[in-house]
Amino acid sequence: MAARVATVVVVIALALGCAHRLDRTLVSPRDAKTLDAKAPYLKAHLRSGYVYVLADWHADSGGGVIRGRGRLLDANRAMVDSGEFRFAADSVALFETNVVRPSGANAAISVMAGVTATVAAICALSPKTCFGSCPTFYAPDSGGASLQAEAFSASIAPALEATDLDMLYHARPRSASFELRVTNEALETHVIRFADVIAVPRPPLAGGRVFVTPDGVFRPATGLESPSRCDAAEGDCRAAVQGFDRVERYSAADSVDLAARETIDLEFAEVPEGQVGLVVAARQTLMTTYLIYQSLAYMGTQATTWLAHLETGGPMARGVADELGRVLGKIEVLVPDSAGEWRLAGSVGEIGPIAVDTKIVPLPAASGRPLRVRLRLTRGLWRLEYVAIAALGDPVQPVRLRPEAVRHAGRADAAALRALRALRERERPLVTLLATSTRSATSCPPTTSATSCSSRRGAIISSGCAVSGYPRRTRPPRCSSCCSRAMRCGRWLRRTSAKRPGWSTASGTAVMRATRPWAVGVGLGLALVA
C-alpha cells in the first residue's frame, strides 16, 4: 500500500519537473536584425514552402545574411539536405524562433498535485471510500463481529430498485436478541425503507443448514460434501473451494474480451440420497465497479441525463441499464444429461465485491457416480470461496421479525425505529450518511429458547436504492428532471437526512429498502436459521 502511495508522489514530482511552456516568436525578414540570438533554433520558412531548421545559427550585424548548421526540409517536411547553410534574409518569407521556458503555472499544478496525491492516498488506504459501498452488515460470529453482507449493489438509480437476499453464514447470535450493525462506509447517502429479520427452523441433523435458492425459496440442506475433484485453467482448485476459510479461487480477466468465459469442472464422489443441490459462495471482483464508473466517465456531462432517463424512460431504459449484467453474466451451473451434453441447471451471482453471497442451486436427478458439475463464468469477474453438494429437504416458511430497538451513537433512536417499522410506502424512510453506523435488535420467535436462537445462522434479504437525488415514493417533488436539478435534489436529501445522520439495528433477519447516491435497491432482510 505504501509503495502505491509513494509511486503516486514520485509521478507527481516528475510531472512538476516537466512543467514548461513553449514561446514561439514570428519575425518578418525586414526585421531579421531583431531575431533573438539566444534562441537555440531558428526556422526560416521560404516562399517555396521549404524550410531551414538551424542550430548554432547567427545573423550578420545588419540581419541581411543568415548562417548556421542544420537541415533543409521540403514542403512535405522530407529532408532535402543537411550541413552548413548561408542565405540572404530577403529570400525568406518568415522567421520563427522557439524557446522552451519554465511554466508559470507550476504553482497551480503544485496545488492540484497535492490534492491528487491526497485523494490517491485515501483511495489506496480505503478503496470503499472512493469507489462506493452499499450498506454493509456486520453480525456477531465466533470471534466478535465480522462483515457478512452488503445490500443492493446493482441499484444505481431509484428505477433500479431490486430485492436482495444474502446469507449470514457465520452469524452466531449469543442470546435471544440478535444484533445487526449496518454501516455506511462510503461517500454515499443510503435511504433505508425497512429492515426485518426472517427466522427459519434449522434442520435437526448435525451440520444441517438452511440455504436460499436463486428464486428465494428456503431449503434445508444436510450432508454437505466438498468436491473430490476441481479442475480449472490453473489446475487443481480444491484447496480454494473446500471451505468457508476466506481462501478464494479467482482468475485474471481476458486481455481482449472482458466477457470471455471460463469453466470449472467439479466432481463429487460422495453424493447424498434424494434430491441434491449445489451450494455456491462467491463474490465479485472490482470488474463491474470499474466498468460502471468508467461508463459514467465516458458519458461525461451526459451522465446525469442518462441517470434521469432511467426514471422517465420506462422498462426500455431500465433494460439498457441491465445490459452490463447480462453481458457479464452470472455463475452458471451445468450438469450432463443422459446423452452427456451439458445442460443449465441454474445460475447464481450477485453484483458486489465486498461480501460473499451464498445460494443453493437444486440439481436435476442424476444417475451414476461420481456426480459431475460444471461451472461456467466470466474470467476475472468472480471470487469463488466455497462449493459443496448437499441433500435438499422440502421448502420451509420463514418467520418475519420486525426490529424492536434501534441505536445510534450508543443511544436509542426512536425516530429511526419508527422509520424501519413504517407500514406505509409514503412514510419517511431512514437516511444514513458517510461514516454512520446503526445497531438493530430483534428477538427470536417466542417458541424458541435463547439456546436455540444462539445456535442459529442467518441470511439477509435486502432491496432499496441509492441516488444523489432523493428516495423514490416520497413527498418531495418528483425528480424526473434530475439531470438539470441534481444539486437541488441533493440539497433536499441532505436536509431530509440531517435529523437522523446515522442509525443501527439489531435483529435476527433484516429486510430493508434504501436509496444511496450511486446505488438503488428496495430492502434489506436477514434470515436466521434456527
TASULCOR-V607860 format. One record per residue. N is the residue number from 0. RES is the residue in one letter. SS is DSSP state (A for helix, B for strand, O for the rest). PSI is psi in radians with two decimals (999 if undefined). D_CENTER is the distance of its C-alpha to the mean C-alpha in whole Angstrom. Layout:
N;RES;SS;PSI;D_CENTER
N;RES;SS;PSI;D_CENTER
//
This chain:
0;M;O;-0.80;19
1;A;A;-0.61;23
2;A;A;-0.68;23
3;R;A;-0.77;20
4;V;A;-0.74;21
5;A;A;-0.67;25
6;T;A;-0.74;24
7;V;A;-0.78;22
8;V;A;-0.74;25
9;V;A;-0.77;28
10;V;A;-0.74;26
11;I;A;-0.72;26
12;A;A;-0.74;30
13;L;A;-0.69;31
14;A;A;-0.70;30
15;L;A;-0.64;32
16;G;A;-0.36;35
17;C;O;0.22;34
18;A;O;1.80;34
19;H;B;2.90;38
20;R;B;2.68;39
21;L;B;2.07;42
22;D;B;2.04;45
23;R;B;2.32;47
24;T;B;2.26;50
25;L;B;2.29;53
26;V;B;2.33;56
27;S;O;2.61;59
28;P;A;-0.53;62
29;R;A;-0.42;64
30;D;A;0.50;63
31;A;A;-0.49;62
32;K;A;-0.22;64
33;T;A;0.07;61
34;L;O;2.45;58
35;D;O;1.86;56
36;A;O;-0.31;58
37;K;O;-0.15;55
38;A;O;2.22;53
39;P;O;-0.41;52
40;Y;B;2.64;52
41;L;B;2.28;54
42;K;B;2.22;53
43;A;B;1.84;56
44;H;B;2.09;55
45;L;B;2.80;59
46;R;O;-0.39;60
47;S;O;-0.16;59
48;G;O;-0.20;56
49;Y;O;2.86;56
50;V;B;2.36;55
51;Y;B;2.32;56
52;V;B;1.86;53
53;L;B;2.53;55
54;A;B;2.77;55
55;D;B;0.84;57
56;W;B;2.87;59
57;H;B;2.72;62
58;A;B;2.62;64
59;D;O;3.05;67
60;S;O;-0.57;69
61;G;O;-0.14;69
62;G;O;0.23;66
63;G;O;-0.45;68
64;V;B;2.39;67
65;I;B;2.34;64
66;R;B;2.61;63
67;G;B;2.97;60
68;R;B;2.37;59
69;G;B;-2.48;56
70;R;B;2.66;55
71;L;B;2.13;56
72;L;B;2.53;54
73;D;O;-2.99;54
74;A;O;-0.44;53
75;N;O;0.15;50
76;R;O;0.53;50
77;A;O;2.48;51
78;M;B;2.26;53
79;V;B;-0.71;57
80;D;B;2.87;58
81;S;B;2.75;58
82;G;B;-2.60;60
83;E;B;2.38;62
84;F;B;2.58;63
85;R;B;2.21;65
86;F;B;2.79;65
87;A;B;2.50;67
88;A;A;-0.56;64
89;D;A;-0.08;66
90;S;A;0.00;65
91;V;B;2.45;61
92;A;B;-0.61;59
93;L;B;2.39;57
94;F;B;2.58;56
95;E;B;2.25;52
96;T;B;2.54;51
97;N;B;2.18;48
98;V;B;2.19;47
99;V;B;2.15;44
100;R;B;2.72;43
101;P;B;2.46;41
102;S;O;2.41;38
103;G;O;-0.09;39
104;A;O;0.16;35
105;N;A;-0.66;35
106;A;A;-0.82;35
107;A;A;-0.71;32
108;I;A;-0.64;30
109;S;A;-0.74;30
110;V;A;-0.84;29
111;M;A;-0.61;26
112;A;A;-0.67;26
113;G;A;-0.74;26
114;V;A;-0.79;23
115;T;A;-0.76;21
116;A;A;-0.69;22
117;T;A;-0.83;21
118;V;A;-0.72;18
119;A;A;-0.70;17
120;A;A;-0.74;19
121;I;A;-0.78;17
122;C;A;-0.63;13
123;A;A;-0.64;15
124;L;A;-0.53;16
125;S;O;1.42;13
126;P;A;-0.60;10
127;K;A;-0.53;9
128;T;A;-0.66;11
129;C;A;-0.70;10
130;F;A;0.09;6
131;G;O;2.69;7
132;S;O;2.23;7
133;C;O;2.98;9
134;P;O;2.25;13
135;T;B;2.53;13
136;F;B;2.22;17
137;Y;B;2.32;19
138;A;B;2.67;23
139;P;B;2.41;26
140;D;B;-2.88;26
141;S;O;-0.35;29
142;G;O;0.11;28
143;G;B;-1.89;27
144;A;B;2.40;24
145;S;B;2.75;20
146;L;B;2.24;17
147;Q;B;-0.27;17
148;A;B;2.78;15
149;E;B;2.63;12
150;A;O;2.63;12
151;F;O;1.05;12
152;S;O;-0.52;8
153;A;O;-0.01;9
154;S;O;1.74;11
155;I;O;0.15;11
156;A;O;2.68;15
157;P;A;-0.57;18
158;A;A;-0.23;19
159;L;A;0.44;16
160;E;O;2.44;17
161;A;B;2.79;17
162;T;B;2.39;18
163;D;B;2.39;16
164;L;B;2.02;19
165;D;B;2.30;17
166;M;B;2.35;20
167;L;B;1.37;21
168;Y;O;-0.64;23
169;H;O;0.03;24
170;A;O;2.37;25
171;R;O;1.52;29
172;P;O;2.44;30
173;R;O;-0.06;33
174;S;O;-2.99;35
175;A;O;-0.16;36
176;S;B;2.18;33
177;F;B;2.24;29
178;E;B;2.31;27
179;L;B;2.22;24
180;R;B;2.17;22
181;V;B;2.25;19
182;T;B;2.68;17
183;N;B;1.85;15
184;E;O;0.26;13
185;A;O;3.06;11
186;L;O;1.17;13
187;E;O;2.95;13
188;T;O;2.13;16
189;H;B;2.27;16
190;V;B;1.93;19
191;I;B;2.16;20
192;R;O;-0.63;23
193;F;O;2.73;24
194;A;B;1.86;23
195;D;B;2.76;26
196;V;B;2.46;27
197;I;B;1.99;28
198;A;B;2.41;30
199;V;B;2.35;31
200;P;O;2.42;34
201;R;O;2.48;34
202;P;O;2.49;36
203;P;O;-0.44;39
204;L;O;2.54;39
205;A;O;2.37;38
206;G;O;0.00;34
207;G;O;2.57;33
208;R;B;2.94;30
209;V;B;2.12;29
210;F;B;2.89;26
211;V;B;2.37;24
212;T;O;2.89;24
213;P;O;-0.36;22
214;D;O;0.05;24
215;G;O;0.33;24
216;V;O;2.30;28
217;F;B;2.14;28
218;R;B;2.17;30
219;P;B;2.53;32
220;A;B;2.32;32
221;T;B;2.89;34
222;G;B;0.80;35
223;L;B;2.31;32
224;E;B;2.29;32
225;S;B;2.77;30
226;P;O;2.50;31
227;S;O;-0.25;34
228;R;B;2.44;32
229;C;B;1.89;29
230;D;B;2.13;29
231;A;B;-3.09;26
232;A;O;-0.58;26
233;E;O;-0.07;26
234;G;B;-2.49;29
235;D;B;2.18;29
236;C;O;0.30;26
237;R;A;-0.71;28
238;A;A;-0.50;27
239;A;A;-0.33;23
240;V;A;0.17;24
241;Q;B;-0.04;27
242;G;O;2.86;26
243;F;O;1.41;23
244;D;O;0.30;23
245;R;O;0.14;20
246;V;O;2.19;21
247;E;O;2.60;18
248;R;B;2.20;19
249;Y;O;2.92;17
250;S;O;2.96;18
251;A;O;2.58;17
252;A;O;2.72;16
253;D;O;2.41;19
254;S;O;-0.22;20
255;V;O;-0.77;21
256;D;O;1.90;19
257;L;O;-0.21;15
258;A;O;0.15;17
259;A;O;2.42;19
260;R;B;2.81;20
261;E;B;2.92;22
262;T;B;2.63;24
263;I;B;2.12;25
264;D;B;2.17;28
265;L;B;2.62;29
266;E;B;2.33;33
267;F;B;2.01;34
268;A;O;-0.66;38
269;E;O;2.00;38
270;V;O;2.18;37
271;P;O;2.78;38
272;E;O;2.74;40
273;G;O;-2.86;40
274;Q;O;2.43;36
275;V;B;2.83;33
276;G;B;2.74;30
277;L;B;2.08;27
278;V;B;2.22;25
279;V;B;2.16;21
280;A;B;2.10;19
281;A;B;2.86;15
282;R;B;2.87;11
283;Q;B;2.79;9
284;T;O;-2.93;8
285;L;O;0.21;5
286;M;A;-0.86;7
287;T;A;-0.74;6
288;T;A;-0.78;3
289;Y;A;-0.80;6
290;L;A;-0.66;8
291;I;A;-0.87;7
292;Y;A;-0.61;8
293;Q;A;-0.64;11
294;S;A;-0.75;12
295;L;A;-0.64;12
296;A;A;-0.72;14
297;Y;A;-0.57;16
298;M;A;-0.47;17
299;G;A;-2.26;19
300;T;A;-0.16;21
301;Q;A;0.02;20
302;A;A;-0.79;17
303;T;A;-0.57;19
304;T;A;-0.72;21
305;W;A;-0.75;19
306;L;A;-0.69;17
307;A;A;-0.61;21
308;H;A;-0.46;22
309;L;A;-0.59;19
310;E;A;-0.53;22
311;T;A;-0.20;25
312;G;O;-0.08;25
313;G;A;-2.90;25
314;P;A;-0.57;24
315;M;A;-0.75;24
316;A;A;-0.71;21
317;R;A;-0.56;19
318;G;A;-0.66;20
319;V;A;-0.69;19
320;A;A;-0.54;15
321;D;O;-0.08;15
322;E;A;-0.63;16
323;L;A;-0.78;13
324;G;A;-0.65;13
325;R;A;-0.65;16
326;V;A;-0.78;16
327;L;A;-0.61;14
328;G;O;3.04;16
329;K;O;-3.00;16
330;I;B;1.92;18
331;E;B;2.35;21
332;V;B;2.10;24
333;L;B;2.53;28
334;V;B;2.66;31
335;P;B;2.49;34
336;D;O;-2.98;37
337;S;O;-0.44;41
338;A;O;0.00;41
339;G;O;0.07;38
340;E;O;2.48;36
341;W;B;2.22;32
342;R;B;2.50;31
343;L;B;2.18;28
344;A;B;-0.40;28
345;G;B;3.13;25
346;S;B;2.62;21
347;V;B;2.88;18
348;G;O;2.14;15
349;E;O;2.43;12
350;I;O;2.31;8
351;G;O;2.23;6
352;P;O;0.05;6
353;I;O;-0.96;9
354;A;O;2.61;12
355;V;O;2.38;14
356;D;B;2.30;15
357;T;B;2.22;19
358;K;B;2.87;21
359;I;B;2.32;24
360;V;B;1.96;26
361;P;B;2.38;29
362;L;O;2.56;31
363;P;O;2.76;34
364;A;O;2.34;38
365;A;O;2.51;38
366;S;O;2.62;41
367;G;O;2.66;42
368;R;O;2.52;41
369;P;O;2.89;38
370;L;B;2.25;35
371;R;B;2.36;33
372;V;B;2.45;30
373;R;B;2.36;27
374;L;B;2.28;23
375;R;B;2.17;22
376;L;B;2.84;18
377;T;B;2.33;16
378;R;O;2.34;17
379;G;O;0.06;14
380;L;O;-0.48;11
381;W;B;2.50;13
382;R;B;1.88;14
383;L;B;2.11;17
384;E;B;-0.64;19
385;Y;B;2.38;22
386;V;B;2.33;24
387;A;B;2.77;27
388;I;B;2.56;30
389;A;B;2.67;32
390;A;B;2.33;35
391;L;B;2.41;34
392;G;B;-3.13;36
393;D;B;2.63;36
394;P;B;2.53;34
395;V;B;2.68;34
396;Q;O;2.22;33
397;P;O;2.81;31
398;V;B;2.20;33
399;R;B;2.20;31
400;L;B;2.22;31
401;R;B;2.65;30
402;P;O;2.48;29
403;E;O;-0.32;33
404;A;B;2.53;32
405;V;B;2.32;29
406;R;B;2.48;29
407;H;B;2.28;27
408;A;O;0.60;28
409;G;O;0.03;31
410;R;B;2.64;33
411;A;B;2.44;33
412;D;O;1.63;31
413;A;A;-0.65;33
414;A;A;-0.72;31
415;A;A;-0.69;28
416;L;A;-0.73;30
417;R;A;-0.68;31
418;A;A;-0.71;28
419;L;A;-0.43;27
420;R;O;0.08;30
421;A;O;2.38;31
422;L;O;-0.36;32
423;R;O;2.50;32
424;E;O;-0.56;29
425;R;O;-0.13;30
426;E;O;2.67;30
427;R;O;2.27;28
428;P;O;3.10;25
429;L;B;2.32;24
430;V;B;2.31;21
431;T;B;2.56;19
432;L;O;-3.03;18
433;L;O;2.45;17
434;A;O;0.65;18
435;T;B;2.63;20
436;S;B;2.41;21
437;T;B;2.46;23
438;R;B;2.22;25
439;S;B;2.38;26
440;A;B;2.37;29
441;T;B;2.41;31
442;S;B;2.63;34
443;C;O;2.81;34
444;P;O;2.51;36
445;P;O;-0.32;40
446;T;O;-0.06;41
447;T;O;2.62;39
448;S;O;2.92;41
449;A;A;-0.59;39
450;T;A;-0.82;39
451;S;A;-0.56;37
452;C;A;-0.73;35
453;S;A;-0.28;34
454;S;O;0.13;34
455;R;O;2.85;31
456;R;B;2.94;27
457;G;B;2.91;25
458;A;B;2.66;22
459;I;B;2.28;20
460;I;B;2.21;20
461;S;B;2.65;18
462;S;B;2.63;17
463;G;B;-2.87;17
464;C;B;2.75;15
465;A;B;2.07;14
466;V;B;2.90;15
467;S;O;-0.08;16
468;G;O;-1.88;20
469;Y;O;2.82;21
470;P;O;2.64;21
471;R;O;2.62;23
472;R;O;0.79;26
473;T;O;3.00;27
474;R;O;-0.65;30
475;P;O;2.85;29
476;P;O;2.54;30
477;R;O;2.49;28
478;C;O;0.84;25
479;S;O;-0.34;26
480;S;O;0.78;26
481;C;A;-0.42;23
482;C;A;-0.59;22
483;S;A;-0.20;26
484;R;A;0.51;26
485;A;A;-0.74;22
486;M;A;-0.69;24
487;R;A;-0.80;26
488;C;A;-0.69;24
489;G;A;-0.67;22
490;R;A;-0.68;25
491;W;A;-0.74;26
492;L;A;-0.67;23
493;R;A;-0.66;24
494;R;A;-0.69;27
495;T;A;-0.66;26
496;S;A;-0.14;24
497;A;A;-0.57;27
498;K;O;-0.48;29
499;R;O;1.30;27
500;P;O;-0.27;24
501;G;O;2.86;23
502;W;O;2.86;24
503;S;O;2.61;24
504;T;B;2.62;25
505;A;O;2.02;27
506;S;O;2.83;27
507;G;O;-0.77;28
508;T;O;2.41;25
509;A;O;2.38;23
510;V;B;2.25;22
511;M;B;2.65;21
512;R;O;2.42;20
513;A;O;2.88;18
514;T;B;2.29;16
515;R;B;2.85;14
516;P;O;-0.74;13
517;W;B;0.36;10
518;A;B;2.57;10
519;V;B;2.41;13
520;G;B;-2.94;15
521;V;B;-0.19;19
522;G;B;2.97;19
523;L;B;2.37;19
524;G;B;2.57;21
525;L;B;2.26;23
526;A;B;2.06;25
527;L;B;2.47;28
528;V;B;1.99;30
529;A;O;999;33
//
